[in-house]
């Protein structure tokens, strides 16, 4: 087959067929359009302002590695004026996270960005290895998900950043749309396509790769020879997401625009106010100070269950009842250090240590 | 066999795919230049003709890898006669979708790369 020339520059040999558009493009044009689309996503959503301190949630995997590289590139190319940090959470999974953290440490050198690693062990007193040893592989993803969310926010507060960006890509978001439809979780369906989420007390989080296809992220990492880690978590994966993922990949094989089409469908849903209102109002966890929809936040409930040997306390109604029936927690109960929100989140002043752009 | 009866290839695995292939990223491989139409990988039958054989293509290579090099978890590599959706294939550093996918006819010294996109980010 004769080599095809790039549909953009008409000069070089095409090396990639874009799933989003079917366009055939060369290596240099691919780098340029991929980066420019992410830039446009950032600008259109107004994600950053000059002087923002931004943490990149870094796992060492393909998405966050490419995100760190592209954020650095765009920050320099377009003078965003951002101060970038790498923030990694060490869940304490031997043979998985310890290896991927080595990748993040290399990224720290390669990209010249400060790195903060916060571990479940130092924050909660439990590694995932210890949790799985205690509760088995069922429900362990619940613990990991709740603990990671809070750990990222706390790590971000320690770095005194204004904003966390994560490597969630278009495929991830399309999967989430499908999962929320299949579960009938309409309130989440309304929120899951937002590029940026910010509750009243939470640190702003956003997804600059919202419209970036997984195929292009992997191709970008390959052609740029980026250093990333790829191994599946050794504990049981999220089975439900796995099904949505397989379904989405099958759809994509038949019709490559399926991923972006599903995101657009998700964005087009207009969720009624009374449905949105089913979300409980947020309060402050009385034990650890993190935001919560109950008196105790989910992480504190899960931790108390672990400590008191009622592991499903935060997972099932029955476990919750059992915990309550056993009375108040002992004085000596291990708890999560109290969460002090960054000052900028409290009174609207800019974060500490930020110099005004000249 | 004379030299033209075989095709020598370099096959690489990335993105976690290598874990299914003895945790080895790069493999050197020699395969027959003509193969059965049904991608059978135990050699050509005695009554081979031009009609019941074809030049070795990517489809054949996928079957060859599955039958001879794959060590575990077939379902993560192979599905319905081809690679599982979500596995990217590069032929000499070009997206196989630009090269005819499974019907690309392999040449001596071609480099074929399989990258999984299915592993966590």
Boltz contact constraints between the chains, C-beta under 6 A:
constraints:
  - contact:
      token1: [A, 1]
      token2: [B, 100]
      max_distance: 6.0
  - contact:
      token1: [A, 4]
      token2: [B, 98]
      max_distance: 6.0
  - contact:
      token1: [A, 14]
      token2: [B, 98]
      max_distance: 6.0
  - contact:
      token1: [A, 15]
      token2: [B, 94]
      max_distance: 6.0
  - contact:
      token1: [A, 16]
      token2: [B, 95]
      max_distance: 6.0
  - contact:
      token1: [A, 17]
      token2: [B, 95]
      max_distance: 6.0
  - contact:
      token1: [A, 17]
      token2: [B, 97]
      max_distance: 6.0
  - contact:
      token1: [A, 17]
      token2: [B, 98]
      max_distance: 6.0
  - contact:
      token1: [A, 24]
      token2: [B, 98]
      max_distance: 6.0
  - contact:
      token1: [A, 61]
      token2: [B, 120]
      max_distance: 6.0
  - contact:
      token1: [A, 61]
      token2: [B, 121]
      max_distance: 6.0
  - contact:
      token1: [A, 62]
      token2: [B, 121]
      max_distance: 6.0
  - contact:
      token1: [A, 63]
      token2: [B, 121]
      max_distance: 6.0
  - contact:
      token1: [A, 167]
      token2: [B, 121]
      max_distance: 6.0
  - contact:
      token1: [A, 214]
      token2: [B, 117]
      max_distance: 6.0
  - contact:
      token1: [A, 218]
      token2: [B, 88]
      max_distance: 6.0
  - contact:
      token1: [A, 218]
      token2: [B, 115]
      max_distance: 6.0
  - contact:
      token1: [A, 218]
      token2: [B, 117]
      max_distance: 6.0
  - contact:
      token1: [A, 230]
      token2: [B, 15]
      max_distance: 6.0
  - contact:
      token1: [A, 230]
      token2: [B, 16]
      max_distance: 6.0
  - contact:
      token1: [A, 230]
      token2: [B, 119]
      max_distance: 6.0
  - contact:
      token1: [A, 231]
      token2: [B, 16]
      max_distance: 6.0
  - contact:
      token1: [A, 232]
      token2: [B, 119]
      max_distance: 6.0
  - contact:
      token1: [A, 249]
      token2: [B, 85]
      max_distance: 6.0
  - contact:
      token1: [A, 249]
      token2: [B, 86]
      max_distance: 6.0
  - contact:
      token1: [A, 250]
      token2: [B, 85]
      max_distance: 6.0
  - contact:
      token1: [A, 253]
      token2: [B, 85]
      max_distance: 6.0
